[in-house]
């Protein structure tokens, strides 16, 4: 799945992800992150964001890397409010936001013209 992301082959990444259970391989946060990344690289942000529900259905918990990829998808899609919701939800999910989390959320706010929120995040 990671190779598909690097080659920007998001449809193939999605196909492989969907075929994992048939091959008796349980998808995990790493495989979902790779598929999300493939979608983000191909500007398929809504597909990347939709994988959140697929993760829940597969009983896979999001980790910091998955969440960062989702924040990036929101940033690129111009959905700064959703990026902030993901960032704010990290603590509730027992995840620790890192520099990537904050930088990407700040960038999402910048793209959306939410300068006050970007400055607030810089001060956090």
N, C-alpha and C positions, 0 to 999 in steps of 0.2 A: 504494500500500500504506500509505503514511503517512496519507493521508486516511482510510483505513479505521480505522486505529488511533485517530485523533482522534475519529471517529464511533462508536468502540467496536463496529465491525462485524468481529469477528474471523473469522467464517466467510468473508466476502468477501475479507478479507486473505489467508487461506489459499488460497482459490480463485485469486486473482490470482497469488500466489506460485507455485502449481503450474502455471499456464498460461504463465508467462514463457518456459520453454524452447520451447513450441509456437510462440510468437511470435518465435522466434530471439533472445530477450533473455536473456542469462546473468544469473541472480540473483547479487547480491553481498552483502557484509556489511551494507550499508545496507538493502537490501530485506528481508533476514532479520531485522535488528534491528527494522524497522518491523512486520513480521508478529509477531515475539515480543512487542513492545510492545502490539499490538492484543490478543493473547491474555492478557497480564498484566492489562491494563485491564478485560478481561471476566472476570477470575478463572478463566481457563482455563490454569492454571499448568502442568499436565502437558503440554498441547499445546505451550506455549512451550518447555518443556524438551525435548520430543521433536524440536523443530526443530534441535537440535544434530546429530542423526544425518543429517537432511536436508541440513544444511550440508556435512557430510563427504561425502555422496553427490554433491553438486553441486560438490565440490572448492573450497569457499569456506572460507577461514580465518576464524576468529573474531577480532574486534578487541576493543578495550577496551569500546566501547559495547555490542556484542553480549553480552559477558561480564557487563557491569553489568546489562543487562536480565535475563539468566539468574539472576544473584545475587538480583535483585529478585523474580523468580518464586519462587525458593527461600524467600526471606524471607516472602513472602505465603502460601506453602504450608506454612509451619512446618517447613521442611527446612533447619535451620541447618547441619547437617553437610555437606550438599551445597553450600550457599552457601560454606562455608569451603574445601571442595575446589576449587570454581571459583576462589576468590580465590587459594589457594595454587598452583593450576595456571597462573596467569597468567604468572609468571616463567618457568616451563618452556616456555610457548608463545611466549616472547619479547614478552609484553605487559607494560605498566607499569600497575600498579594505581594508581588516582587516588583523590581524596577520596570520590567517589561509590562506588567499589568498597568502600572501608573502611567508610564510613558505613552502607551497605546491609548489609554482612556483620555489622557490630556490631548493627544493628537485628534481623537474623535471629537472632543469638545471644540478644538480649534477649527476643524473642518465644518462643524455645525454652527460656528459663530457664537458658541457659548463661552465667551472669554472669561466671564466671572467664575464659571464652574472650573475652567482650566486653571485659573489662578488659585482657586480654593484647593484643587488637587495638588498643585505645586507646593502649597503650604502644609499639606498633610504629612 
